[in-house]
Amino acid sequence: MNPTVFQDITIKVLLDRYPYLLKLFMDLGLLCPGCPAEAFHTLEDVTREYGYDLEILIRHVQKTIKNHDQKNIPKKSSY
């Protein structure tokens, strides 16, 4: 995934698309989910608000998505 895709994505769209990211946000102490600003705040806005590094947050998001996707790949049947 290209990081530029994520820096401009709103928190609402991101969580709607990848609801399992909620745990990541909570683990990082980011109170964005449920906040009225989630509808228009982007990941870039979040990093400014919380003092996080944008690239690091994007890597966390990407890693969580990748790990979730890999867990949900159907296993081959051993017939």
Residue frames as qw, qx, qy, qz and C-alpha x, y, z in Angstrom:
[[0.000, 0.887, 0.463, 0.000, 0.00, 0.00, 0.00],
 [0.384, 0.480, -0.014, 0.789, 1.13, 3.47, -0.79],
 [0.297, -0.387, -0.530, 0.693, 1.42, 5.65, 2.35],
 [0.082, 0.030, -0.109, -0.990, 0.05, 8.68, 0.49],
 [0.419, -0.374, -0.689, -0.458, -3.26, 6.83, 0.17],
 [0.527, -0.505, -0.646, 0.222, -3.56, 6.71, 3.92],
 [0.281, -0.154, -0.286, 0.903, -2.38, 10.13, 5.02],
 [0.244, -0.048, -0.152, -0.957, -5.45, 11.75, 3.47],
 [0.448, -0.339, -0.781, -0.273, -8.00, 9.10, 4.40],
 [0.436, -0.543, 0.179, -0.696, -10.46, 10.08, 7.11],
 [0.168, -0.226, 0.878, -0.388, -10.59, 8.04, 10.28],
 [0.693, 0.209, 0.387, -0.572, -14.24, 7.22, 9.62],
 [0.757, 0.484, -0.321, -0.299, -13.55, 5.86, 6.13],
 [0.260, 0.476, -0.824, 0.161, -10.52, 3.94, 7.41],
 [0.309, -0.099, 0.816, -0.478, -12.49, 2.32, 10.25],
 [0.761, 0.314, 0.164, -0.544, -15.50, 1.64, 8.02],
 [0.682, 0.515, -0.489, -0.174, -13.22, -0.14, 5.57],
 [0.576, 0.202, -0.726, 0.317, -11.08, -1.90, 8.19],
 [0.583, -0.683, -0.090, -0.431, -13.09, -2.12, 11.45],
 [0.893, -0.270, -0.224, 0.282, -10.43, -4.29, 13.11],
 [0.425, 0.445, -0.210, 0.760, -8.17, -1.18, 13.19],
 [0.472, -0.765, -0.098, -0.426, -10.22, -0.07, 16.19],
 [0.867, -0.432, -0.087, 0.232, -7.97, -2.19, 18.45],
 [0.637, 0.228, -0.027, 0.736, -4.85, -0.54, 17.01],
 [0.041, -0.691, -0.051, -0.720, -6.24, 2.93, 17.71],
 [0.688, -0.684, -0.074, -0.231, -7.14, 1.94, 21.27],
 [0.887, -0.195, -0.077, 0.411, -3.77, 0.26, 21.87],
 [0.490, 0.321, -0.004, 0.810, -1.99, 3.43, 20.71],
 [0.181, -0.512, -0.460, 0.703, -4.14, 5.62, 22.96],
 [0.054, -0.047, -0.370, -0.926, -5.78, 7.36, 19.99],
 [0.247, 0.378, 0.709, -0.542, -9.30, 8.31, 20.97],
 [0.189, 0.184, -0.448, -0.854, -10.43, 8.98, 17.40],
 [0.255, -0.281, -0.869, -0.319, -13.03, 6.21, 17.10],
 [0.246, -0.668, -0.684, 0.161, -16.34, 7.62, 18.27],
 [0.190, -0.469, -0.090, 0.858, -15.10, 11.21, 18.27],
 [0.447, 0.777, 0.344, -0.278, -17.29, 13.58, 16.21],
 [0.101, 0.805, -0.407, -0.420, -14.14, 14.70, 14.35],
 [0.556, -0.144, 0.781, 0.244, -13.48, 11.19, 12.98],
 [0.599, 0.644, 0.473, -0.046, -15.70, 12.02, 10.01],
 [0.430, 0.896, -0.037, 0.105, -13.27, 14.64, 8.72],
 [0.335, -0.781, 0.517, 0.099, -9.96, 14.10, 10.53],
 [0.804, 0.457, -0.381, -0.013, -7.30, 12.30, 8.51],
 [0.889, -0.216, -0.173, 0.365, -4.38, 10.21, 9.71],
 [0.440, 0.402, -0.118, 0.794, -2.24, 13.27, 9.12],
 [0.339, -0.681, -0.001, -0.649, -4.50, 15.31, 11.43],
 [0.872, -0.461, -0.155, -0.049, -4.30, 12.58, 14.07],
 [0.786, 0.036, -0.195, 0.586, -0.51, 12.56, 14.06],
 [0.133, 0.534, -0.102, 0.828, -0.47, 16.33, 14.53],
 [0.584, -0.626, -0.086, -0.510, -3.00, 16.14, 17.38],
 [0.907, -0.422, -0.008, -0.002, -1.22, 13.33, 19.24],
 [0.146, -0.833, 0.523, 0.108, 2.38, 14.11, 18.32],
 [0.854, -0.013, 0.505, 0.129, 2.89, 10.85, 16.41],
 [0.096, -0.431, 0.627, 0.642, 5.13, 10.37, 13.41],
 [0.703, 0.385, -0.033, -0.598, 2.96, 9.99, 10.30],
 [0.542, 0.417, -0.704, -0.193, 5.13, 7.35, 8.63],
 [0.003, 0.157, -0.922, 0.354, 5.23, 5.23, 11.78],
 [0.539, 0.217, 0.499, -0.643, 1.45, 5.39, 12.22],
 [0.695, 0.440, -0.292, -0.489, 0.95, 4.47, 8.56],
 [0.350, 0.345, -0.871, 0.015, 3.30, 1.49, 9.00],
 [0.264, 0.006, 0.814, -0.518, 1.28, 0.36, 12.04],
 [0.661, 0.358, 0.187, -0.632, -1.93, 0.63, 10.01],
 [0.615, 0.471, -0.543, -0.326, -0.47, -1.23, 7.05],
 [0.140, 0.273, -0.930, 0.200, 0.99, -3.98, 9.25],
 [0.437, 0.119, 0.670, -0.588, -2.33, -4.49, 11.01],
 [0.712, 0.434, -0.052, -0.549, -4.18, -4.71, 7.69],
 [0.488, 0.460, -0.727, -0.147, -1.60, -7.11, 6.26],
 [0.057, -0.172, 0.918, -0.352, -1.64, -9.34, 9.36],
 [0.579, 0.237, 0.480, -0.615, -5.43, -9.42, 9.38],
 [0.690, 0.483, -0.283, -0.459, -5.59, -10.26, 5.67],
 [0.335, 0.398, -0.854, 0.003, -3.05, -13.07, 6.06],
 [0.281, -0.039, 0.832, -0.476, -5.01, -14.60, 8.96],
 [0.622, 0.380, 0.390, -0.563, -8.14, -14.67, 6.82],
 [0.402, 0.431, -0.666, -0.457, -6.69, -16.37, 3.75],
 [0.935, -0.060, 0.085, -0.339, -8.57, -19.64, 3.32],
 [0.369, -0.486, 0.784, 0.114, -6.34, -22.63, 3.94],
 [0.493, 0.275, -0.698, -0.440, -5.95, -25.24, 1.24],
 [0.893, -0.160, 0.162, -0.388, -7.99, -28.31, 1.74],
 [0.091, -0.498, 0.859, 0.074, -5.94, -31.48, 2.23],
 [0.878, 0.176, 0.184, -0.405, -8.12, -33.91, 0.30]]
